[in-house]
Amino acid sequence: MRFTILCLLFLSNGTAQYDLYNKANFPVQRDSIGLPLPVKAMFKSLIIPGWGQLQNKDPWWKPVLFAGVETLGWVSSNRYSNRAEDIRRDFESYGDIHWEIERWYTQTKTIFPDMWENIIIGTHKMGLKINGDYYHTDELTDLLVYHSWSEISVIRDRDFYENIGKYDQFVGGWDDAYDDPFDTVGNWWTVQKGSVESIILTKQKDYYRDLRHRSNLLKHYSRYAVSVVMFNHIVSGMEAAWTANKKDKHLPGFHLNYDPRNKWGVGGVGITFTW
């Protein structure tokens, strides 16, 4: 008997034709899922600040405020970025005119007579190009044995423009009329940075550094403006969701859970809350 029941169960399962993909087999059918109004408002304002406030029919100043911050942020970022690029081209052109590699090599021997070879090698280096081959400035002394200055060109990339303005190692390349670089007067002078570090400046180098600093500062301003724009998206989205939730609050729903084993047919109370 037990064997017969088991066979019938297996036969029943094997011949069942229950289509999981037929929506008619499910008691609840929905073609789409609607988002609550607060969620819609939040996503709209996350995309375009002020859009969610328009959906909420907020006072006119709210969408104008968020849209205005957005516009001001992007305009400011673009203006700062363009100005920074203009100054970058200015200081790079200035460096191209007033810094020269042969002068650097020659004047480094004068500035640092007892350690000039170590200064040439230094802790930083620039790219060099000779007849289609690439080298670095730490190899320059050896390269001059086989090549003339007319064959050697320095690669003027981002590192080049940073090095000539930042490090004493490359100060000899500036074309100021030379005088004592270790005093505090004249075309060449030394300034103290902090308690231990000092830096050698020339009038040309000082002007170049000022241009480069202004360019970098404007780039920072441009990034700050973009940060304000991103923050504006978040604030607008959160404010739109909070306002929509206040206007479209749903009261908690109550229902009784049926339990046939209970004397009264009630097995508990269900509470639902939506927003």
N, C-alpha and C positions, 0 to 999 in steps of 0.2 A: 504493500500500500504506500509506504513511504517513498519507494522507488518511483511509483507511478506519479505521485504528486510532484516530485522533483523533475521528472520528464515533462510534465505539463507546464511547469514554471519556465523551464528552458525553452520550450516550444513557443510559449506565449511571448517571451522576450525576443526571441529570434524573428517572429513574424510581426512584431509591433511596427506600425508605420507612423511614427510620431515625428513630424517635421519641425525641427527646432527653428527653422528660418521662416516659418509661416506665422505671420503676426496674428492670424485668427486663433492660434493656439494659446495666446496670452490674454489674460483678462484686462490688462491695461494697454492701450495702444495710443502712441503719440508720434506725430510726424516730426516734431521738433521740440527742443527744450528751450524755453524762454528764460533769459537771464533776468534776475531781479533788477529793478530800476537803479538801486544804488550801485550795483556792479556795472551796469551799462554806463552810468554817469562817470564812474571812476575810470573805466577803460577809455572812454571818449576823451577825458581830460588828460589822461596819461599820453594819448596820442597827440592831441592838439589842446594845449591849455586854454580853458575858457569854454570849450565845447560842452563839457558836462554841466557847466553852470547855465549854459543856454538851454539844455534839456530840462534842467530844474526850474527854468523860468525865474532865475534869481534876479535881483536888482541889476540894472545895466552896468554898474561900475565893477561888478565882480568879473564877468568875462572880459571887460575892457582892461581891467587891472592885469589879469593873467596873460592876456594876449599882448598887452603893452610890455610887460617884463620879458616875454619871449622875443618880441621884435627888438627891443632895446639890447637884449643880450646878444643876439646874433649880429646885429649891426655893429655893436661895440667890438665883438670878437673879430669880425671881418676888418674893421678899421685898424685895430691894434695889429692884427696879423700883416696887413698890407704895409703899414708904416714900419713894422719890424723888418720886413723884407726889403723895403727901400733903403733903410739904414744898413742892413747887411750888405747890400750891393755897394754902398758907399764905403764901408770899412774894408771890404775885400779889395776894392779898387785902390784904396789908399795904401793898403799893405803891398799890393802888387807894385806900386810906384816906389815906395820908400823902403822896402826890405829886399835885400839881394844876397844870394847864397855865397858868392865869392867874397863880398864884404864881410859877411859873417865869419867865414873861415879866417880871413886875414886879421880882423879886429879882435877876434877871440884870443889870438896869440898875444895881442897887446894888453887886453883887459886881464887875462889870467896867464901871465908869462910862465909860471912854474907848474901849471896844471892844465894847460890848454888842450892837450890831447884827451885828458879825461873829460873835459867839458864838451869837446866835440862828440865824444861817444855818449856821454850823459845818461840820463834816465829816460829821455824821450827821444824820438827820432821822426824824421820826415822821409817821405818817399822821394827817390831820385830816378830819373830815366836817362839812360845813356844808350844811344843807337838802338832803341827798341827794347832794351833790357831794363829790368827794374832792380833797384838797390835801395839802401837806406843811408842816412847821414852818418850813422856810426861806422860806416865803411869808407867814408870820404877820404881820409888820409891815404889809405891803400889805393883807392881808385885814381887819385891824382898822379900816381906813379905811371899809369898807362893812358890816362885821358886828360885832355885840356879842358879848361873852363867852358869853352865854346860848345863842347859835346855834352856837358852836364846841365840838366834842367831839373828844378825842384817841382814836385807834383803839388799843385796848390789846391789841396782838398780841405775838408773840414778840419782835420788835425793840423794842417799847416797854419790855418788862420787862428786856431786856438793857441798853438805853440808860440808863435811870434809875439803874441801879446801877453802871454801868461808866465813864461819861464825865463829866468836869467840866462839859461843855457843858450838862448837864441838872440839875446839883446844886441850882440855885435853886428847883426845884419842891418840895423837901422842907419839911415844916411845923415843923421845929425852931425854937425861939426864936433869932432871928438874933444873931450876934456876929461878931467878926473871923474870917473863914475862912482867913486866911493865917498865923495863929499855930498853936501846938500844944496849946492848951487851950480849954475852953468847949464849947458845943454844936456849933460848927463849927471844924474844924481841918484842917491840911494835914500829910500824911505823905509822906516821900520814898520813891520806888521806884527802886532802882538808883542810878546816879550822876547822872542828869539828869532823870528823870521824877518828878513829884509828883502827888498826887491829893488833892482836897478831899473831906473826909468830914463827915457830920453823924451824930449819934447814931442817928437813924432810918435813914439810908442805910447806916451800918455794920452795923446789925442786919439790914437787908434783904440786904445783900451776904453776910453770914454764912449766912443761910437759903438763899440761892441757891447758894452754894458747896457747902453740905451736900447739896443736891438733886443738883447736877451730879456730886459725888463718888460718891453712891450709884448714879447712872446708870452711871458708869464701872465700879463694882464689879459691877453687873448684867451689863455686857458682858464683863468678865473671867470671870465664872462661865460664860457661854455659850461663851467660848473654851476653858475647861477641859472642857466637855462635848464639844465638837468634837474636841479632842485625845484625850479618852478613847475616842471611837469609833475613831480611827485606831490608837491603841496596842492596843486590844482586838482589832481586826482583824488587825494584824500579828502579835501574839502568838499568836492562834488559828491563823493560817496556818503559823507557824514550828513550833508544837507538833504540829499535824496532820502536817506534812511529816516530822518526826522519827518519829512513830508509824507512818506509812504509806509509808515509803521504798520506792522501786522500784529494783531493781538494773538496771544497763544491760543491754539486750538485744543479742545478737550474731547476725548471720546472714550467710550467704555470698551474694555476688552472682554469678548465673550468667552465663557468657560463653562462647558456643559456639566462639569463635575461639581460646580458650585451650586448651592441651593437656590440662589437667586439668578444664576446664569451669568454672573459678572465675576470676571477674574482679575480685574484691576482697572485703573484709569490711565489712559495714554495722553501725554501732553506734547504738542508739536509747536515749534516756533520757527517762523521763516522771516527772512529780510530780503 
